[in-house]
């Protein structure tokens, strides 16, 4: 069984005023997440808006972040083509990343046989050297069907999968399942997930880490309190285009992110202002519950 990844925090990707990657702000975010004692940081997941950045910038940030971080760094290697994902995976291997997360190619929709071929060729051409996790991101890329996932995992070429719900698919297969839906984190852990790739952890990492700890310790009262807070936060987040509210919350924690890439309507901006007011009142309650 691969090492339990526990709580992975997907990092947001800060932009400069002209839209380029802000490396200084990215390093500050790595420090923020490391201090919160997450068990790993994942760069360039959908939360990190990976299609907006060049392969060169992605490889450079990964290499530097892996050297700076006090916790393991994972690299999501989603791309438009097989060759681009391989390039990113080789950069991750060179940087001694803890693992790579590989979603299907973005933009176009593919049939399952093409995805099987994509993943098989990727594993064959990469030739090992870094753990590879399948990444099912159905909101952004072609969904991976259970039969496809099981066949790929049974091949022995992949360390596991990051996916919303996968317990039946991975049953009996010695791989890691990393859950990816915050509202279902507790249910997934109880169903056998080895960890969580938690979007909420980019803004409130201490809450997600504390909930995971309470679940592992079997502390039902504490885990129920913390799960309630996580669900409250997630319900707000889901009212906005992804990842607008997560960026706003992280910004209120001092994480520098730059401007939103797409402007909000006036009505949605008023709602975001209301969310920010709510978050500023909610955060001290959250922090007190985590410490209590």
N, C-alpha and C positions, 0 to 999 in steps of 0.2 A: 504493500500500500504506500503511495507517495506520502511525503510528510504533510501533515495537516496544515493548510495555509491559514486557517482561522479567519481573521477579519482583514480583508484587503480594502484599502481606501482608493478608489479611482480618483486621480488628481484632475482638477480643472487645468486648462492650459491658458495662462495669462497672455494677453495681447498688448503690444505697444500701441500708441495712438494711430500709427499707419497700418496696423493690422498684423505686423510681424510678431514672432514669438518673443516674449519678454523673459529672458533667461534669469535675470535677477529676481523677479517676482516668483518665477517657478521654483527657484532654490529656497526662497522664503517659505513657500507652501510645503515643500519637502520637509523643512525644519518644523513647521507647524504640525504636520501629520506625525512626524517622528516623535515629537514631544508628547503627543496624545497617546502614544504607545500602541498604535495600530500594528498589526503583525506583518504588513506589507503594503507597498504603494504601487498602484498600477497606472502607468502613463498611457495616454492616447487611447483610452476606451471611448465609446460614444460620448460619455460625459466630457472627455477631453477634446471633442470635435476634431477627430483626427483627419478627416478629409481636407481641412482648411490649411494644413501645414505640409511643407515639403519633406521628402524622405531625408534630406540632409539635416534639416532642423530637428526632426524626430530622432535621428540617430545621435546627433550631438547632445541633445538634452538627456537622452537615456544614459549615455556614457558618463556625463558629468553628474547627473542625479544619482547614479549608482555609486559613484565615488563619495558623494556628499551624505547620502542617507544613512541613518543609523539603523534602519530596518531594511529587509530585502525589497528590491525593486523588480517589478514585473513589467513587461512591455506588451501592450496590445499591438498587434501587427496587421490590423485591418487595412486593406488597400484595394485598388481597382483591379489589379492583376496578380497572378501567381508570382511572377518575377519580382514585383514590388514587395510582396509579403516575404519572399525569401531574402531579399536584400535587408529588410528590417530584422528578420530573425537572425541573420548572420551578424548584424550589428549588435543585437542583444546578446548573442553568444560571446562576441568579442568583449562586451562590457561586463561579462559575468552576471547577467541578469538571473534572477531566481527562476524565471519561467517566461513563456510567451503565451498570449491569448490570441487565438486565430479564429476570427469570424469569417463567414463567406465573403466573397468579393462584394463590394457595395455598388449601388445604383441599379444595376440590372437584376432581374429575377432569373433564377436558374432552377432546373429540375434536379431532383435528388441524385440521379446517376452522375450528372456533371459535378455536383458537389463532392460525391465520393471520389471521383477522379481527381478533383482539385486537391483534396486533402491527402490522398494517396501519393500523388506526385510531389506534393510539398514535403511530406515525410521522407520520401525516397531521396529527393534532391538535397534536403537539408543535411541528412546523414547524422542526426543526433547532436549531442553537445549541449543541449539546453532542453528542459522539460517543456513540452508543447501541450497546451490545453485547448480543446475545442471551445469556441465561444458562440453560443446561440444568442443572437441579438435580433429577435423577430420584428421589433419595431423599426429596424434600420436596414436589415439585410434579409435575404431569403431564409425563412425558418428552417432549422434542421429537424427533420422528422425522426421519431423514435427509432425506426428501423435503421436509418442512416447512422444515427448516433451510436447505436449498439454495435453495428457492424464495424464502425471505425474504432471504437474502444476495444473491441475484441481482437483487433489486429495487433494490439500490443505496441503500437507506435505512438500512442498519446497518453499523457499522464492523467487526464481527466477532462472534465467539462465544466465551464461556467454557464449556467442556464437557469431559467426561472424555476422549473420543476422537472426533476429527473430521477426521482427515487426508483420507480419501476424499471426505467431504462437501464440503470447502472446496477441493478440488483445482481449480485453474484459476480460482478466484474471488479477486479482489484484496481480500481481507479478512484480519483477524488471527484466528488461533485461539489462545486462551489455555487451556492444559490445566489441569485441576482435581483430578487424582489424584496425591498425593505419591509413591506407590509407582511410578508410571509417568512421573515427571517426565523422567527421562533418555530413555526411549523416545519420549516425545512430542516432546522437543526435537530428537531425531534424525529424527523423522518430519516435522518442519517447523513445529512450534508456534512462535509468536512470543513466547511467554512462559508464565508459570504463575501461577495464583491458588492459592497454596500455604497450606493450613491450618496446616501445621507452622511456617510462617514467623511465626505469631503468638507462638510460644514459642521457637523456635530460628532466628531470621531469618538469623543469620550463616552457619549451615550451608547453608541453601537458596541464599543469595546466592553463597556460595563454590562450591557445586556448579554453579550456572548459569555462573559465570565459567570454571570448569574445562572445562565442555562447550564453551563458545564458543571457548576457546583450544585445544581439541583435546587437552587433557592427560588421556590415558586412565587413567594410574595414579592421579592425584589424583581424578578424577571417580569412579573405582571405589571408592576409599576413602570418599569423601563419600557416595556413593549407598548404600553398606553401612550407614553410620550413619543415614541418613534412613529406610531400610527398617526398621532395628531400632526406631527411634522410632515409625514408623507401625504396626508390628505390635503394639506395646503400646497405642497409641491406639485401635485397632480392637477391643480387648477391652472397651470401655466404651461406654455410651450417649453419643452425640454431644452436646456437646463436652466431656464431663467431664474426660478425661485432658489435653486441651489446656489447659483452664482450670487444672488442677492444676500442669502444667508451667510455664505462664506465671506463676502465682502464686509458684512457687519462684524465678522470675527477678526477683521484686519487683513484678510487675504486680498492681495492686489490682483485684479483681473483685467482691468481696462474696460472699454466700452462694450455694451451688448452688440453682437454682430448684426442683429435684426431689430429694428425699433418696435416697440409695443404700441398698440392702439391706445387712445386716451382712456378708454374704459378699463382696459387691462392694466394700464399704468396705475390707475387709482387703486385697483385691486392689489397690485404689487406694493404700493405704499401701505395699504392696510396690512399686508403680510409682514412687511418690515416692522411696523408698529407691534404687531402680535409677537413676532420673533424676539424683539428686544425685551418684551415682558416675559416671554416664555423661557428664554435661555437661562436666567438665574434660577428659575424653578427646576429646570432640567439639571443644571449643574449641582444644585443642592441635593436632588434625588440621587444623582450618580454618586455623590460623596457620602450620602447618608447610610 
